[in-house]
Amino acid sequence: MIFFQKHLPALDFLEDLEQFIPFRTDILLERMLPQLDASDRPAFRSLRRLLADRFHYEYHVVLESLKNDFVPFDPDRETLAEPDYSREELQTRRTRLSTSLRDILQTGNYRELTPEQLTECLRMQPVGGLSVHVDTRDFDGFHVYYRGIRKRQETAGKYFFFRKRNRSMMFLNRVFVIAKFKEEHGGQVLIKMFKDVAVENIKIIAPKVRLGMPVFDRLKIGGSVIGSLIAPVSKLIFAFTLSWVYFFVILGGLLLAAFKGMMSFLNSRNKYMQRFSSSLYYRNLSNNNAAITTLLDAAENQELKEMLLGYFLLYLHRERTMTMQELDAAVEQWIAVQFGHRLNFEVDDAVRKLVQKGIVSVSREISHSSDSADGHEVYQALGLAESLRRLDTDWDHFNNYNHCSQDKV
């Protein structure tokens, strides 16, 4: 990875294959259905709908739990009559909130920047861009998660040797920020989601930043002010020896030049403040409760896509069993052929959920080419009719209401 003609080993993670599946479920379904027999297509659509309904209900339960834990730390809270939480309960809720958010982010195929990676990103300053310095002293936790990496050409905002310069930049499609204030600073938790953030500009999404103009602009303004003052100052000294009237005339010109220099500085500062606020305005997707809801929706979709892909490839090869490694390779190959996209399919998570839902069977197979008697696990998709029956039965019993527990009148 090259930034500013310098290799930064801490940012080599940007070249890793991602587990994020960047295609909508409907698009995946459009590519899957033609590869199935015509008689299987309606059943496969029903399978997708049943899985989607089940995940939606499960994630609704998770969402309610997350929102309840977030209430004491929500900076946007507008509800009244909230209880007075003890210090121990606040700590419990804060820990549970952090753990739940981290689990959901991982489910949604987000990756967390390690402390080393985050430090390297916060040190970077874009060439010719806005100078931003991050202040994290008020926080006891500042975590940045990302999903989706894209490389594209951007035109530098400043002229370099009298012409604009194009350079390749890495952008993170989605960035999720969790900033936890220290107890002495209120103990609130800020949750924010952004889009299309350049790696070298990650610092603009930090909660507390200090802005500064680039060196080039500071030199330009300083040089302009000094240049405009040299002549009036020399004239002022000369006028002091000749005439008081001439002295005050020159002094007025000197004050006017100083005023123009100050206005030039203020205008430049306002320009960079506007650039900073505009950058945040167009990149900010959601905050706090809205960010939690958006995150849960994305994680729900990712789980559905992983299960559909896993079941689909197992069903295409239903005449035989497949190992987890074979399924992993089959899904990644299918995505590469259909979309020309390479990813690292999260096969273990998909297989675990398929087995839990009872639509994929698991057995142990002894390998004749190995001396081990333990063998290895192999997987096979159940037929669509049986899979639908099991999913439907599971859904019928998912939220049973026990009428016998009612108080008798």
N, C-alpha and C positions, 0 to 999 in steps of 0.2 A: 504494500500500500504506500502510495507516495502523496505526501502533503507538503507543499512549499519545497519541493525537491528534496525532501528528507523522509527517510523511512522511520515509521513509528511502530515498533513491534507491538506495543500495547493495543494498537488498533487493527491488528491482523485478523481479529474476529469478524471483521466486516466482509471477509472473503469466504466465510463458512457458509455451507448450504443451510437454508432455513427449513423449519418444520411447518411454517405457515403455508396453508393452501390458498393461493390468491384467486380462486374461482368461485363464483356463486354456485349454490347447490343446484339451481335450475340448469345452469350451463353444464355441470357435470352430468346431470340426468340426461340432457340432450345427447351427450356423447355415449352414454351407457346404453340407452334403450335400443339403438340400432344394432348393437352387438348381442342382444337377447332375442330369443324366439318370439314371434309375434304374440303367441299365447301367454308368454311370461311377462309381457310389458305392463298390462294393467295391474298385475299382482305386485310387480316391483314398484310401481307408483304408490300403491297402497302401503307397501313396506316403508317407503320413504315418509309418507304422511304419518303413519303410526309412530315411527321413531321421532319425527319432529314434534308431534304432540306430547310424547312422553318427556322428551328433553325440555320442552318449554315449561311443563308443569314442574319438573324437578328444579329447574333454574329459577322459577318464580319463588319457590321455597327458599333457595339460597339467597336470592335478592332481598327478601324480607328480613332474613337474619342479618345480612350485611348492613342494611339500612338502620336496623335497630341498634347495632353495635356502633354505628357511626354517629348517632344522634348527639352524644355528649361532646363530640369533637368537631361538629359541623359548623364552619364559620358562617354559613348561610341559614342557620336554623331560624325558623319563624314561629314554631309552635310554643304554646304556653303550658304552664302547669307540669313542667318536666320535674322528675324527682331529683333530690339532692344526692348525687352519687358519692359514695365513700371513696377514699383514695384507693383502697384495695379493689373495689369494683371498677373504677376507672382504669386501673392498670390491667385488670383482667379483660375488659372490653377492648382496650387498646391493643393488647397482645393478640387477642382473637381476631380483631379486625385486620391486623397486619398479616397474620397467618392465612386468613381466608383470602385476602386480596392477592397474596403471593401465589396461592394455589390456583386461583382463577386465572391469573395472568399466565401461569405455566400451561394451564389447560387451553388457553386461547393462543398458545404458541408465541407468547412474548418471551423475550430474554432480558435478564437484568444486566446492566453494565456493572462489571466488577469495580471495586474501589479504585483499582489501578487504571482501568479503562475510563472511568468517569473523571478521574483526576487529569488524565491526558487530554480528554475532550475539553475540560474546563480551562486548560492552559492555552488552548489554541486561540489564535487571533486571526481572523480573516484578513488577507492582504487588501489594503485600501478600504476596509470596511469599518463598521462601528466598533469602537473599543469598549468591551464589556468586562466588568470585573464582578465576580460572584462573591456574595457574603453569606456564609452558612453558619455563622456563629450563634444565631438564635435557634438553630435546629439541632435536635439530637438524632435525627434521621433524615437523610435526603437520598431517595432511591429513584433511579431512572430505568424504565423498561422500554424496549423497542420491538417493533415487528415490521418486517418488510424493508429491504434495502434496495435502493435503485441508484444507478450511476447515470448522470447526465451532464451535458455541457452547459456551463453558465458563463455569461459575459461579466467580467469584473466591472464593478461600479466606477472604478477610477481609470484614468488614462495612464498607461505605462509606456514611457518614451513616446508620448503623443499619439498613441493608438490604444483602443480597447483590446483587452486580452481575454481570450476564451480559455477555460480550464475545466478539467473533469472534476466533478464534485460528487460526494456520496450523500444521499438523502435517506432518512429514515421515514418510511411511510406513516407509521403511527408511533407516538411516544407517550408513555404513561408515567406521570410524575407523582410521587408520594413524598410530601414534606411534612415532618412532624415537629412542631414547635416544642421547645423545652417547657417544662412545667412553669418556670418563672416567667415565661413569655406567653402564658395563656393555655398552653397544652393543646391547641387546636391542631387539626390535621388537614392539610391542603391536598386535594386530589384533582389533578388536571390531565387532560388528554389533548395532544396536539397532532398535527399532520404535516408531512413534508418538511421536516426539520433537517437542515444541513448539519453534518457531523461537527463541522467547525463552528456552528452557531448554536450548539446545544445550550450554551450558557444563557441565551436569551430567554429560555423557558424556566430559569431558576426563579424562585419567589422573590429574592432580594438581590438586586444588581446595582452596580454603580456604572454610569455611562461616562465615556470620555471620547473626545474627538480623535480621529487618527492623527498620527504624527505629521503627515503631509499637510493636513488642513491647519493644524496648530502652527506649523512653520509658515504657511502661506499667510495666515492672519497676522501672526507676529511680525513677519517681514514687512507686510503691508503697512502695519501701524508704525513700526520703527522708521520705515522709509518715508512715510508721510510726516513724521515728526522731526526728522533731521533738519530739513530746510527751515521750518518755522522756529525751531529752537536756536539755530545759528543766527537767524534774523532777529530773534528776540534779544539775544545777548548784544548784538550790534546796536539794536534800537535803544536799549537801556542807556547807552552812552550818548545818544543823540537827542531824543525827545521823548517825553512822557506820553504824548499823544500817539506817536508812532509805536511806542512800546505796547500800549493797550490795544491798538489795532492788530499788531502781530500776535498778542496774547489771545485775542478773540479767535484768530485763525488757528492758533495752536489748540485751543479748547475745542473748536469745531472738528479738527482732525482727530483729537482724542475721542470725541463723541462718535464720529464715524467708525473709528476702530472698534469701540465698544459695541455699537449696533451690528457691525459685521460679525463680531463674536457671538452675540445673542442670536442673530439670524441663523448662523451656522449651527449653534447648539439646538435651536428649535427645529431645524431641518433634520438633525439626527434623532431628536426625540420623536419627531413625526415618523421617521423611518422605523424606529424601534416599535412604536405603538402600532403602526400599520402591519409590521411583520407579525406581531403577536395577534392582532385582530384577525388576520386571514389564516393563521395557523391554529388558533385555539378552537377545539371542537366542542368540549364540554368541561364542566367543573363539578367537583364534589358529588352530590347525589346523581346528577345527570351522567357524570363520568362513570360511576359505578354501574348504572343501568346500561350504558353503552358497552362497557366491558363485558357484562354478563351476556348481553345479546351476541357479541362477537365470539365469546367462548362457547356458547350454545351452538352457534353455526359451525364452529370448527369441529366440535365433537360429532355433530351430525355428518359432516363431510368425511371425517376419518372413518366412521362406522360404515357409511355407504360405500366408500372405496374398498375397505377391507372385505365387506360381505360380497360386493360385486365381483372382485377378482377371485375370491374363493368359490363363488357360485359358477363363474365361467369355467373353473377347473374342478367342478364338483365330483367328477368321476375318480378323483384321486385326492389324497391328503397332501397338505403343504406344511412345511416348517415355517416358523416365523420369519426366518431369513429369506425363504423363497417368496413368501407373500410380500415382504418388504421390497424385494427386488422387482416383483411383478407390478406392484402399484407404482413405484417410481418409474419403471419403464413405460407403463401405460400413460402416465402423465407426460412423460417426455415425448412420446409418439403423438399424443392427441393435441398437446399444446406447445410443444417445443420448450418446455420449462423443466428445469432440474430442481428438485427439492429433496429433503431428508424426511421421508415419511415416518411419523411416530407410530410404528407398527405395534409395539408392545401395548400402548394405551388403547389402540383400536381393538386389538384381539381380546384384551381383558374385558372390555365392555361388551363385545359380541358374545363372549362366553357367558358373561353375567346375564345378558338378556336371553340366553338360551337358544340363540339362532345359529350358533356355531358350536360344533362338538369338538372336544379335545381328547386325545388318547396318546398313549406312549408307544413309541415304535422302537424296536431294537434294531440298531444299525449293524448290518453284517460286515461292514468294513471297519468296525471299531471293536476294540477289545473290551470296552465298557459294557457291563450288563445293564446299566441304567437306561440306556437309550436316550431318546429325545422326544419332546412333545410335538405332535402334528395336529393339524386343524382341518376341519371339513365343514362346509356350509350345509345346513339343513335345506330341504326343499322349500320353495316359496310358500306353498300352502301350509306346511307345518310351521314355518317361521311366523307367518301371519297369525295362525291360530295361537301360538305361544305369546306373541306380543299382545294380542287382543285379550287373552285370558289374564295376562300380567296387568294390563291396564284396568281391567274390570275389578281387580283386587287391590289396586294401588292405593285407593283412598276410600276403603270400606267404612261405612258408618254402622256402628253396632246398635241396632234398634233396641236390643234387649237391655241396654244400659240405661234406658230412659226411666225416669221415676214413674212409677205407676200412680195413676190418678185415684 
